[in-house]
């Protein structure tokens, strides 16, 4: 891809810019995912590489001069499609595992909030009574108009 993009940049700058606009968001997304989760990022990069090889091989297939060459390229395309399919399955399995983990965290948070319902309501009520709502604050007191955390749930370990 690097070679192709360099060639486009040198010979067809308009097409280079057009292609960059199209692929840059996907590349940026892969880089962000790779920072958060290197294993998922590696799978996404591998999938992208395989897709490019599939496209290149399909182009060769359509330009192939004879049936023997087409047969060889068809097998190669088939193998590559199988490989990208397996990578997609791995990526989806990882996504499901991640979602299950996040769901468990949210269920635990909800359970804790349900257990602490009365205390949390009391704390919020006290904050609202103690502090003036943001629209009613005195403008004469600089530094006192900072956010008061209304609506925030304290961590479970907080007293």
Chimera marker file (.cmm) of the C-alpha trace (Angstrom):
<marker_set name="trace">
<marker id="1" x="0.000" y="0.000" z="0.000" r="1" g="1" b="0" radius="0.5"/>
<marker id="2" x="2.862" y="2.360" z="0.847" r="1" g="1" b="0" radius="0.5"/>
<marker id="3" x="4.383" y="1.924" z="-2.601" r="1" g="1" b="0" radius="0.5"/>
<marker id="4" x="1.026" y="2.453" z="-4.295" r="1" g="1" b="0" radius="0.5"/>
<marker id="5" x="0.310" y="5.596" z="-2.249" r="1" g="1" b="0" radius="0.5"/>
<marker id="6" x="3.764" y="7.025" z="-3.020" r="1" g="1" b="0" radius="0.5"/>
<marker id="7" x="3.224" y="6.375" z="-6.709" r="1" g="1" b="0" radius="0.5"/>
<marker id="8" x="-0.161" y="8.118" z="-6.567" r="1" g="1" b="0" radius="0.5"/>
<marker id="9" x="1.316" y="11.041" z="-4.637" r="1" g="1" b="0" radius="0.5"/>
<marker id="10" x="3.988" y="11.558" z="-7.274" r="1" g="1" b="0" radius="0.5"/>
<marker id="11" x="1.952" y="10.868" z="-10.425" r="1" g="1" b="0" radius="0.5"/>
<marker id="12" x="-1.668" y="11.680" z="-9.543" r="1" g="1" b="0" radius="0.5"/>
<marker id="13" x="-1.852" y="14.083" z="-6.585" r="1" g="1" b="0" radius="0.5"/>
<marker id="14" x="-5.622" y="14.560" z="-6.907" r="1" g="1" b="0" radius="0.5"/>
<marker id="15" x="-6.294" y="10.820" z="-6.708" r="1" g="1" b="0" radius="0.5"/>
<marker id="16" x="-3.814" y="10.602" z="-3.808" r="1" g="1" b="0" radius="0.5"/>
<marker id="17" x="-5.774" y="13.238" z="-1.836" r="1" g="1" b="0" radius="0.5"/>
<marker id="18" x="-9.057" y="11.538" z="-2.690" r="1" g="1" b="0" radius="0.5"/>
<marker id="19" x="-7.786" y="8.156" z="-1.504" r="1" g="1" b="0" radius="0.5"/>
<marker id="20" x="-6.298" y="9.662" z="1.670" r="1" g="1" b="0" radius="0.5"/>
<marker id="21" x="-9.649" y="11.260" z="2.532" r="1" g="1" b="0" radius="0.5"/>
<marker id="22" x="-11.265" y="7.865" z="2.120" r="1" g="1" b="0" radius="0.5"/>
<marker id="23" x="-8.785" y="5.703" z="4.055" r="1" g="1" b="0" radius="0.5"/>
<marker id="24" x="-7.443" y="8.112" z="6.678" r="1" g="1" b="0" radius="0.5"/>
<marker id="25" x="-10.406" y="7.761" z="9.093" r="1" g="1" b="0" radius="0.5"/>
<marker id="26" x="-10.072" y="3.966" z="9.023" r="1" g="1" b="0" radius="0.5"/>
<marker id="27" x="-6.318" y="4.150" z="9.634" r="1" g="1" b="0" radius="0.5"/>
<marker id="28" x="-6.806" y="6.621" z="12.475" r="1" g="1" b="0" radius="0.5"/>
<marker id="29" x="-9.439" y="4.338" z="14.028" r="1" g="1" b="0" radius="0.5"/>
<marker id="30" x="-7.092" y="1.335" z="13.812" r="1" g="1" b="0" radius="0.5"/>
<marker id="31" x="-4.320" y="3.344" z="15.468" r="1" g="1" b="0" radius="0.5"/>
<marker id="32" x="-6.619" y="4.366" z="18.329" r="1" g="1" b="0" radius="0.5"/>
<marker id="33" x="-7.824" y="0.798" z="18.836" r="1" g="1" b="0" radius="0.5"/>
<marker id="34" x="-4.227" y="-0.440" z="18.707" r="1" g="1" b="0" radius="0.5"/>
<marker id="35" x="-3.301" y="1.935" z="21.559" r="1" g="1" b="0" radius="0.5"/>
<marker id="36" x="-6.198" y="0.726" z="23.752" r="1" g="1" b="0" radius="0.5"/>
<marker id="37" x="-6.047" y="-2.940" z="22.804" r="1" g="1" b="0" radius="0.5"/>
<marker id="38" x="-2.970" y="-4.078" z="20.850" r="1" g="1" b="0" radius="0.5"/>
<marker id="39" x="-4.397" y="-7.545" z="20.208" r="1" g="1" b="0" radius="0.5"/>
<marker id="40" x="-7.600" y="-6.117" z="18.685" r="1" g="1" b="0" radius="0.5"/>
<marker id="41" x="-5.554" y="-3.555" z="16.745" r="1" g="1" b="0" radius="0.5"/>
<marker id="42" x="-3.370" y="-6.304" z="15.300" r="1" g="1" b="0" radius="0.5"/>
<marker id="43" x="-6.455" y="-8.198" z="14.124" r="1" g="1" b="0" radius="0.5"/>
<marker id="44" x="-7.893" y="-5.081" z="12.498" r="1" g="1" b="0" radius="0.5"/>
<marker id="45" x="-4.605" y="-4.381" z="10.716" r="1" g="1" b="0" radius="0.5"/>
<marker id="46" x="-4.380" y="-8.013" z="9.571" r="1" g="1" b="0" radius="0.5"/>
<marker id="47" x="-7.942" y="-7.871" z="8.248" r="1" g="1" b="0" radius="0.5"/>
<marker id="48" x="-7.159" y="-4.673" z="6.307" r="1" g="1" b="0" radius="0.5"/>
<marker id="49" x="-3.995" y="-6.235" z="4.832" r="1" g="1" b="0" radius="0.5"/>
<marker id="50" x="-5.893" y="-9.332" z="3.757" r="1" g="1" b="0" radius="0.5"/>
<marker id="51" x="-8.621" y="-7.212" z="2.150" r="1" g="1" b="0" radius="0.5"/>
<marker id="52" x="-5.997" y="-5.371" z="0.117" r="1" g="1" b="0" radius="0.5"/>
<marker id="53" x="-4.396" y="-8.664" z="-0.975" r="1" g="1" b="0" radius="0.5"/>
<marker id="54" x="-7.820" y="-9.993" z="-1.974" r="1" g="1" b="0" radius="0.5"/>
<marker id="55" x="-8.492" y="-6.911" z="-4.122" r="1" g="1" b="0" radius="0.5"/>
<marker id="56" x="-5.071" y="-7.124" z="-5.758" r="1" g="1" b="0" radius="0.5"/>
<marker id="57" x="-5.458" y="-10.836" z="-6.445" r="1" g="1" b="0" radius="0.5"/>
<marker id="58" x="-8.957" y="-10.304" z="-7.866" r="1" g="1" b="0" radius="0.5"/>
<marker id="59" x="-7.565" y="-7.676" z="-10.235" r="1" g="1" b="0" radius="0.5"/>
<marker id="60" x="-4.867" y="-10.157" z="-11.340" r="1" g="1" b="0" radius="0.5"/>
<marker id="61" x="-7.568" y="-12.796" z="-11.841" r="1" g="1" b="0" radius="0.5"/>
<marker id="62" x="-9.532" y="-10.545" z="-14.199" r="1" g="1" b="0" radius="0.5"/>
<marker id="63" x="-6.379" y="-9.754" z="-16.177" r="1" g="1" b="0" radius="0.5"/>
<marker id="64" x="-5.127" y="-13.355" z="-16.267" r="1" g="1" b="0" radius="0.5"/>
<marker id="65" x="-4.362" y="-14.489" z="-19.823" r="1" g="1" b="0" radius="0.5"/>
<marker id="66" x="-5.348" y="-18.147" z="-19.478" r="1" g="1" b="0" radius="0.5"/>
<marker id="67" x="-7.529" y="-20.621" z="-17.591" r="1" g="1" b="0" radius="0.5"/>
<marker id="68" x="-4.596" y="-22.161" z="-15.691" r="1" g="1" b="0" radius="0.5"/>
<marker id="69" x="-3.572" y="-18.814" z="-14.240" r="1" g="1" b="0" radius="0.5"/>
<marker id="70" x="-7.208" y="-18.032" z="-13.389" r="1" g="1" b="0" radius="0.5"/>
<marker id="71" x="-7.543" y="-21.379" z="-11.565" r="1" g="1" b="0" radius="0.5"/>
<marker id="72" x="-4.445" y="-20.637" z="-9.498" r="1" g="1" b="0" radius="0.5"/>
<marker id="73" x="-5.656" y="-17.129" z="-8.649" r="1" g="1" b="0" radius="0.5"/>
<marker id="74" x="-9.167" y="-18.381" z="-7.809" r="1" g="1" b="0" radius="0.5"/>
<marker id="75" x="-7.656" y="-20.792" z="-5.240" r="1" g="1" b="0" radius="0.5"/>
<marker id="76" x="-5.555" y="-17.959" z="-3.821" r="1" g="1" b="0" radius="0.5"/>
<marker id="77" x="-8.628" y="-15.702" z="-3.533" r="1" g="1" b="0" radius="0.5"/>
<marker id="78" x="-10.556" y="-18.515" z="-1.861" r="1" g="1" b="0" radius="0.5"/>
<marker id="79" x="-7.777" y="-19.065" z="0.697" r="1" g="1" b="0" radius="0.5"/>
<marker id="80" x="-7.469" y="-15.338" z="1.397" r="1" g="1" b="0" radius="0.5"/>
<marker id="81" x="-11.232" y="-14.948" z="1.843" r="1" g="1" b="0" radius="0.5"/>
<marker id="82" x="-11.156" y="-17.861" z="4.304" r="1" g="1" b="0" radius="0.5"/>
<marker id="83" x="-8.296" y="-16.242" z="6.177" r="1" g="1" b="0" radius="0.5"/>
<marker id="84" x="-10.045" y="-12.850" z="6.435" r="1" g="1" b="0" radius="0.5"/>
<marker id="85" x="-13.215" y="-14.632" z="7.561" r="1" g="1" b="0" radius="0.5"/>
<marker id="86" x="-11.295" y="-16.319" z="10.399" r="1" g="1" b="0" radius="0.5"/>
<marker id="87" x="-9.763" y="-12.980" z="11.450" r="1" g="1" b="0" radius="0.5"/>
<marker id="88" x="-13.236" y="-11.394" z="11.492" r="1" g="1" b="0" radius="0.5"/>
<marker id="89" x="-14.529" y="-14.219" z="13.687" r="1" g="1" b="0" radius="0.5"/>
<marker id="90" x="-11.618" y="-13.718" z="16.103" r="1" g="1" b="0" radius="0.5"/>
<marker id="91" x="-12.250" y="-9.975" z="16.231" r="1" g="1" b="0" radius="0.5"/>
<marker id="92" x="-15.963" y="-10.481" z="16.893" r="1" g="1" b="0" radius="0.5"/>
<marker id="93" x="-15.230" y="-12.998" z="19.647" r="1" g="1" b="0" radius="0.5"/>
<marker id="94" x="-12.912" y="-10.446" z="21.282" r="1" g="1" b="0" radius="0.5"/>
<marker id="95" x="-15.586" y="-7.756" z="20.995" r="1" g="1" b="0" radius="0.5"/>
<marker id="96" x="-18.139" y="-10.046" z="22.654" r="1" g="1" b="0" radius="0.5"/>
<marker id="97" x="-15.722" y="-10.813" z="25.508" r="1" g="1" b="0" radius="0.5"/>
<marker id="98" x="-15.109" y="-7.090" z="25.988" r="1" g="1" b="0" radius="0.5"/>
<marker id="99" x="-18.838" y="-6.312" z="25.948" r="1" g="1" b="0" radius="0.5"/>
<marker id="100" x="-19.543" y="-9.085" z="28.454" r="1" g="1" b="0" radius="0.5"/>
<marker id="101" x="-16.901" y="-7.653" z="30.768" r="1" g="1" b="0" radius="0.5"/>
<marker id="102" x="-18.347" y="-4.141" z="30.476" r="1" g="1" b="0" radius="0.5"/>
<marker id="103" x="-21.856" y="-5.493" z="31.098" r="1" g="1" b="0" radius="0.5"/>
<marker id="104" x="-20.675" y="-7.206" z="34.283" r="1" g="1" b="0" radius="0.5"/>
<marker id="105" x="-19.100" y="-3.929" z="35.483" r="1" g="1" b="0" radius="0.5"/>
<marker id="106" x="-22.331" y="-2.035" z="34.807" r="1" g="1" b="0" radius="0.5"/>
<marker id="107" x="-24.408" y="-4.664" z="36.620" r="1" g="1" b="0" radius="0.5"/>
<marker id="108" x="-22.132" y="-4.387" z="39.657" r="1" g="1" b="0" radius="0.5"/>
<marker id="109" x="-22.384" y="-0.587" z="39.567" r="1" g="1" b="0" radius="0.5"/>
<marker id="110" x="-26.168" y="-0.768" z="39.339" r="1" g="1" b="0" radius="0.5"/>
<marker id="111" x="-26.335" y="-3.226" z="42.217" r="1" g="1" b="0" radius="0.5"/>
<marker id="112" x="-24.169" y="-0.955" z="44.366" r="1" g="1" b="0" radius="0.5"/>
<marker id="113" x="-26.312" y="2.058" z="43.544" r="1" g="1" b="0" radius="0.5"/>
<marker id="114" x="-29.465" y="0.124" z="44.383" r="1" g="1" b="0" radius="0.5"/>
<marker id="115" x="-27.953" y="-0.892" z="47.746" r="1" g="1" b="0" radius="0.5"/>
<marker id="116" x="-26.903" y="2.699" z="48.486" r="1" g="1" b="0" radius="0.5"/>
<marker id="117" x="-30.087" y="4.305" z="47.117" r="1" g="1" b="0" radius="0.5"/>
<marker id="118" x="-31.138" y="6.082" z="50.311" r="1" g="1" b="0" radius="0.5"/>
<marker id="119" x="-27.620" y="7.319" z="51.109" r="1" g="1" b="0" radius="0.5"/>
<marker id="120" x="-27.105" y="8.623" z="47.577" r="1" g="1" b="0" radius="0.5"/>
<marker id="121" x="-30.444" y="10.433" z="47.606" r="1" g="1" b="0" radius="0.5"/>
<marker id="122" x="-29.591" y="11.956" z="50.995" r="1" g="1" b="0" radius="0.5"/>
<marker id="123" x="-26.152" y="13.108" z="49.766" r="1" g="1" b="0" radius="0.5"/>
<marker id="124" x="-27.598" y="14.731" z="46.669" r="1" g="1" b="0" radius="0.5"/>
<marker id="125" x="-30.344" y="16.403" z="48.653" r="1" g="1" b="0" radius="0.5"/>
<marker id="126" x="-27.745" y="17.816" z="51.069" r="1" g="1" b="0" radius="0.5"/>
<marker id="127" x="-25.616" y="19.179" z="48.208" r="1" g="1" b="0" radius="0.5"/>
<marker id="128" x="-28.668" y="20.844" z="46.632" r="1" g="1" b="0" radius="0.5"/>
<marker id="129" x="-29.706" y="22.440" z="49.912" r="1" g="1" b="0" radius="0.5"/>
<marker id="130" x="-26.178" y="23.471" z="50.884" r="1" g="1" b="0" radius="0.5"/>
<marker id="131" x="-25.237" y="25.027" z="47.536" r="1" g="1" b="0" radius="0.5"/>
<marker id="132" x="-27.267" y="27.368" z="45.386" r="1" g="1" b="0" radius="0.5"/>
<marker id="133" x="-28.216" y="25.914" z="41.980" r="1" g="1" b="0" radius="0.5"/>
<marker id="134" x="-25.867" y="27.120" z="39.186" r="1" g="1" b="0" radius="0.5"/>
<marker id="135" x="-28.415" y="29.643" z="37.832" r="1" g="1" b="0" radius="0.5"/>
<marker id="136" x="-28.806" y="31.306" z="41.238" r="1" g="1" b="0" radius="0.5"/>
<marker id="137" x="-25.179" y="31.661" z="42.228" r="1" g="1" b="0" radius="0.5"/>
<marker id="138" x="-23.800" y="34.943" z="43.436" r="1" g="1" b="0" radius="0.5"/>
<marker id="139" x="-21.639" y="36.499" z="40.766" r="1" g="1" b="0" radius="0.5"/>
<marker id="140" x="-19.755" y="38.483" z="43.444" r="1" g="1" b="0" radius="0.5"/>
<marker id="141" x="-17.832" y="35.430" z="44.656" r="1" g="1" b="0" radius="0.5"/>
<marker id="142" x="-15.224" y="34.462" z="42.067" r="1" g="1" b="0" radius="0.5"/>
<marker id="143" x="-13.961" y="30.942" z="42.470" r="1" g="1" b="0" radius="0.5"/>
<marker id="144" x="-17.101" y="29.866" z="44.315" r="1" g="1" b="0" radius="0.5"/>
<marker id="145" x="-19.061" y="29.181" z="41.119" r="1" g="1" b="0" radius="0.5"/>
<marker id="146" x="-17.170" y="25.996" z="40.321" r="1" g="1" b="0" radius="0.5"/>
<marker id="147" x="-19.147" y="22.838" z="39.595" r="1" g="1" b="0" radius="0.5"/>
<marker id="148" x="-20.282" y="21.213" z="42.810" r="1" g="1" b="0" radius="0.5"/>
<marker id="149" x="-20.549" y="17.676" z="41.510" r="1" g="1" b="0" radius="0.5"/>
<marker id="150" x="-24.342" y="17.577" z="41.626" r="1" g="1" b="0" radius="0.5"/>
<marker id="151" x="-25.545" y="14.303" z="40.246" r="1" g="1" b="0" radius="0.5"/>
<marker id="152" x="-22.254" y="12.506" z="40.653" r="1" g="1" b="0" radius="0.5"/>
<marker id="153" x="-22.276" y="9.165" z="42.380" r="1" g="1" b="0" radius="0.5"/>
<marker id="154" x="-19.414" y="8.730" z="44.857" r="1" g="1" b="0" radius="0.5"/>
<marker id="155" x="-17.187" y="5.690" z="44.433" r="1" g="1" b="0" radius="0.5"/>
<marker id="156" x="-18.289" y="2.618" z="46.369" r="1" g="1" b="0" radius="0.5"/>
<marker id="157" x="-15.268" y="2.902" z="48.691" r="1" g="1" b="0" radius="0.5"/>
<marker id="158" x="-16.095" y="6.497" z="49.665" r="1" g="1" b="0" radius="0.5"/>
<marker id="159" x="-17.479" y="7.065" z="53.187" r="1" g="1" b="0" radius="0.5"/>
<link id1="1" id2="2" r="1" g="1" b="0" radius="0.2"/>
<link id1="2" id2="3" r="1" g="1" b="0" radius="0.2"/>
<link id1="3" id2="4" r="1" g="1" b="0" radius="0.2"/>
<link id1="4" id2="5" r="1" g="1" b="0" radius="0.2"/>
<link id1="5" id2="6" r="1" g="1" b="0" radius="0.2"/>
<link id1="6" id2="7" r="1" g="1" b="0" radius="0.2"/>
<link id1="7" id2="8" r="1" g="1" b="0" radius="0.2"/>
<link id1="8" id2="9" r="1" g="1" b="0" radius="0.2"/>
<link id1="9" id2="10" r="1" g="1" b="0" radius="0.2"/>
<link id1="10" id2="11" r="1" g="1" b="0" radius="0.2"/>
<link id1="11" id2="12" r="1" g="1" b="0" radius="0.2"/>
<link id1="12" id2="13" r="1" g="1" b="0" radius="0.2"/>
<link id1="13" id2="14" r="1" g="1" b="0" radius="0.2"/>
<link id1="14" id2="15" r="1" g="1" b="0" radius="0.2"/>
<link id1="15" id2="16" r="1" g="1" b="0" radius="0.2"/>
<link id1="16" id2="17" r="1" g="1" b="0" radius="0.2"/>
<link id1="17" id2="18" r="1" g="1" b="0" radius="0.2"/>
<link id1="18" id2="19" r="1" g="1" b="0" radius="0.2"/>
<link id1="19" id2="20" r="1" g="1" b="0" radius="0.2"/>
<link id1="20" id2="21" r="1" g="1" b="0" radius="0.2"/>
<link id1="21" id2="22" r="1" g="1" b="0" radius="0.2"/>
<link id1="22" id2="23" r="1" g="1" b="0" radius="0.2"/>
<link id1="23" id2="24" r="1" g="1" b="0" radius="0.2"/>
<link id1="24" id2="25" r="1" g="1" b="0" radius="0.2"/>
<link id1="25" id2="26" r="1" g="1" b="0" radius="0.2"/>
<link id1="26" id2="27" r="1" g="1" b="0" radius="0.2"/>
<link id1="27" id2="28" r="1" g="1" b="0" radius="0.2"/>
<link id1="28" id2="29" r="1" g="1" b="0" radius="0.2"/>
<link id1="29" id2="30" r="1" g="1" b="0" radius="0.2"/>
<link id1="30" id2="31" r="1" g="1" b="0" radius="0.2"/>
<link id1="31" id2="32" r="1" g="1" b="0" radius="0.2"/>
<link id1="32" id2="33" r="1" g="1" b="0" radius="0.2"/>
<link id1="33" id2="34" r="1" g="1" b="0" radius="0.2"/>
<link id1="34" id2="35" r="1" g="1" b="0" radius="0.2"/>
<link id1="35" id2="36" r="1" g="1" b="0" radius="0.2"/>
<link id1="36" id2="37" r="1" g="1" b="0" radius="0.2"/>
<link id1="37" id2="38" r="1" g="1" b="0" radius="0.2"/>
<link id1="38" id2="39" r="1" g="1" b="0" radius="0.2"/>
<link id1="39" id2="40" r="1" g="1" b="0" radius="0.2"/>
<link id1="40" id2="41" r="1" g="1" b="0" radius="0.2"/>
<link id1="41" id2="42" r="1" g="1" b="0" radius="0.2"/>
<link id1="42" id2="43" r="1" g="1" b="0" radius="0.2"/>
<link id1="43" id2="44" r="1" g="1" b="0" radius="0.2"/>
<link id1="44" id2="45" r="1" g="1" b="0" radius="0.2"/>
<link id1="45" id2="46" r="1" g="1" b="0" radius="0.2"/>
<link id1="46" id2="47" r="1" g="1" b="0" radius="0.2"/>
<link id1="47" id2="48" r="1" g="1" b="0" radius="0.2"/>
<link id1="48" id2="49" r="1" g="1" b="0" radius="0.2"/>
<link id1="49" id2="50" r="1" g="1" b="0" radius="0.2"/>
<link id1="50" id2="51" r="1" g="1" b="0" radius="0.2"/>
<link id1="51" id2="52" r="1" g="1" b="0" radius="0.2"/>
<link id1="52" id2="53" r="1" g="1" b="0" radius="0.2"/>
<link id1="53" id2="54" r="1" g="1" b="0" radius="0.2"/>
<link id1="54" id2="55" r="1" g="1" b="0" radius="0.2"/>
<link id1="55" id2="56" r="1" g="1" b="0" radius="0.2"/>
<link id1="56" id2="57" r="1" g="1" b="0" radius="0.2"/>
<link id1="57" id2="58" r="1" g="1" b="0" radius="0.2"/>
<link id1="58" id2="59" r="1" g="1" b="0" radius="0.2"/>
<link id1="59" id2="60" r="1" g="1" b="0" radius="0.2"/>
<link id1="60" id2="61" r="1" g="1" b="0" radius="0.2"/>
<link id1="61" id2="62" r="1" g="1" b="0" radius="0.2"/>
<link id1="62" id2="63" r="1" g="1" b="0" radius="0.2"/>
<link id1="63" id2="64" r="1" g="1" b="0" radius="0.2"/>
<link id1="64" id2="65" r="1" g="1" b="0" radius="0.2"/>
<link id1="65" id2="66" r="1" g="1" b="0" radius="0.2"/>
<link id1="66" id2="67" r="1" g="1" b="0" radius="0.2"/>
<link id1="67" id2="68" r="1" g="1" b="0" radius="0.2"/>
<link id1="68" id2="69" r="1" g="1" b="0" radius="0.2"/>
<link id1="69" id2="70" r="1" g="1" b="0" radius="0.2"/>
<link id1="70" id2="71" r="1" g="1" b="0" radius="0.2"/>
<link id1="71" id2="72" r="1" g="1" b="0" radius="0.2"/>
<link id1="72" id2="73" r="1" g="1" b="0" radius="0.2"/>
<link id1="73" id2="74" r="1" g="1" b="0" radius="0.2"/>
<link id1="74" id2="75" r="1" g="1" b="0" radius="0.2"/>
<link id1="75" id2="76" r="1" g="1" b="0" radius="0.2"/>
<link id1="76" id2="77" r="1" g="1" b="0" radius="0.2"/>
<link id1="77" id2="78" r="1" g="1" b="0" radius="0.2"/>
<link id1="78" id2="79" r="1" g="1" b="0" radius="0.2"/>
<link id1="79" id2="80" r="1" g="1" b="0" radius="0.2"/>
<link id1="80" id2="81" r="1" g="1" b="0" radius="0.2"/>
<link id1="81" id2="82" r="1" g="1" b="0" radius="0.2"/>
<link id1="82" id2="83" r="1" g="1" b="0" radius="0.2"/>
<link id1="83" id2="84" r="1" g="1" b="0" radius="0.2"/>
<link id1="84" id2="85" r="1" g="1" b="0" radius="0.2"/>
<link id1="85" id2="86" r="1" g="1" b="0" radius="0.2"/>
<link id1="86" id2="87" r="1" g="1" b="0" radius="0.2"/>
<link id1="87" id2="88" r="1" g="1" b="0" radius="0.2"/>
<link id1="88" id2="89" r="1" g="1" b="0" radius="0.2"/>
<link id1="89" id2="90" r="1" g="1" b="0" radius="0.2"/>
<link id1="90" id2="91" r="1" g="1" b="0" radius="0.2"/>
<link id1="91" id2="92" r="1" g="1" b="0" radius="0.2"/>
<link id1="92" id2="93" r="1" g="1" b="0" radius="0.2"/>
<link id1="93" id2="94" r="1" g="1" b="0" radius="0.2"/>
<link id1="94" id2="95" r="1" g="1" b="0" radius="0.2"/>
<link id1="95" id2="96" r="1" g="1" b="0" radius="0.2"/>
<link id1="96" id2="97" r="1" g="1" b="0" radius="0.2"/>
<link id1="97" id2="98" r="1" g="1" b="0" radius="0.2"/>
<link id1="98" id2="99" r="1" g="1" b="0" radius="0.2"/>
<link id1="99" id2="100" r="1" g="1" b="0" radius="0.2"/>
<link id1="100" id2="101" r="1" g="1" b="0" radius="0.2"/>
<link id1="101" id2="102" r="1" g="1" b="0" radius="0.2"/>
<link id1="102" id2="103" r="1" g="1" b="0" radius="0.2"/>
<link id1="103" id2="104" r="1" g="1" b="0" radius="0.2"/>
<link id1="104" id2="105" r="1" g="1" b="0" radius="0.2"/>
<link id1="105" id2="106" r="1" g="1" b="0" radius="0.2"/>
<link id1="106" id2="107" r="1" g="1" b="0" radius="0.2"/>
<link id1="107" id2="108" r="1" g="1" b="0" radius="0.2"/>
<link id1="108" id2="109" r="1" g="1" b="0" radius="0.2"/>
<link id1="109" id2="110" r="1" g="1" b="0" radius="0.2"/>
<link id1="110" id2="111" r="1" g="1" b="0" radius="0.2"/>
<link id1="111" id2="112" r="1" g="1" b="0" radius="0.2"/>
<link id1="112" id2="113" r="1" g="1" b="0" radius="0.2"/>
<link id1="113" id2="114" r="1" g="1" b="0" radius="0.2"/>
<link id1="114" id2="115" r="1" g="1" b="0" radius="0.2"/>
<link id1="115" id2="116" r="1" g="1" b="0" radius="0.2"/>
<link id1="116" id2="117" r="1" g="1" b="0" radius="0.2"/>
<link id1="117" id2="118" r="1" g="1" b="0" radius="0.2"/>
<link id1="118" id2="119" r="1" g="1" b="0" radius="0.2"/>
<link id1="119" id2="120" r="1" g="1" b="0" radius="0.2"/>
<link id1="120" id2="121" r="1" g="1" b="0" radius="0.2"/>
<link id1="121" id2="122" r="1" g="1" b="0" radius="0.2"/>
<link id1="122" id2="123" r="1" g="1" b="0" radius="0.2"/>
<link id1="123" id2="124" r="1" g="1" b="0" radius="0.2"/>
<link id1="124" id2="125" r="1" g="1" b="0" radius="0.2"/>
<link id1="125" id2="126" r="1" g="1" b="0" radius="0.2"/>
<link id1="126" id2="127" r="1" g="1" b="0" radius="0.2"/>
<link id1="127" id2="128" r="1" g="1" b="0" radius="0.2"/>
<link id1="128" id2="129" r="1" g="1" b="0" radius="0.2"/>
<link id1="129" id2="130" r="1" g="1" b="0" radius="0.2"/>
<link id1="130" id2="131" r="1" g="1" b="0" radius="0.2"/>
<link id1="131" id2="132" r="1" g="1" b="0" radius="0.2"/>
<link id1="132" id2="133" r="1" g="1" b="0" radius="0.2"/>
<link id1="133" id2="134" r="1" g="1" b="0" radius="0.2"/>
<link id1="134" id2="135" r="1" g="1" b="0" radius="0.2"/>
<link id1="135" id2="136" r="1" g="1" b="0" radius="0.2"/>
<link id1="136" id2="137" r="1" g="1" b="0" radius="0.2"/>
<link id1="137" id2="138" r="1" g="1" b="0" radius="0.2"/>
<link id1="138" id2="139" r="1" g="1" b="0" radius="0.2"/>
<link id1="139" id2="140" r="1" g="1" b="0" radius="0.2"/>
<link id1="140" id2="141" r="1" g="1" b="0" radius="0.2"/>
<link id1="141" id2="142" r="1" g="1" b="0" radius="0.2"/>
<link id1="142" id2="143" r="1" g="1" b="0" radius="0.2"/>
<link id1="143" id2="144" r="1" g="1" b="0" radius="0.2"/>
<link id1="144" id2="145" r="1" g="1" b="0" radius="0.2"/>
<link id1="145" id2="146" r="1" g="1" b="0" radius="0.2"/>
<link id1="146" id2="147" r="1" g="1" b="0" radius="0.2"/>
<link id1="147" id2="148" r="1" g="1" b="0" radius="0.2"/>
<link id1="148" id2="149" r="1" g="1" b="0" radius="0.2"/>
<link id1="149" id2="150" r="1" g="1" b="0" radius="0.2"/>
<link id1="150" id2="151" r="1" g="1" b="0" radius="0.2"/>
<link id1="151" id2="152" r="1" g="1" b="0" radius="0.2"/>
<link id1="152" id2="153" r="1" g="1" b="0" radius="0.2"/>
<link id1="153" id2="154" r="1" g="1" b="0" radius="0.2"/>
<link id1="154" id2="155" r="1" g="1" b="0" radius="0.2"/>
<link id1="155" id2="156" r="1" g="1" b="0" radius="0.2"/>
<link id1="156" id2="157" r="1" g="1" b="0" radius="0.2"/>
<link id1="157" id2="158" r="1" g="1" b="0" radius="0.2"/>
<link id1="158" id2="159" r="1" g="1" b="0" radius="0.2"/>
</marker_set>
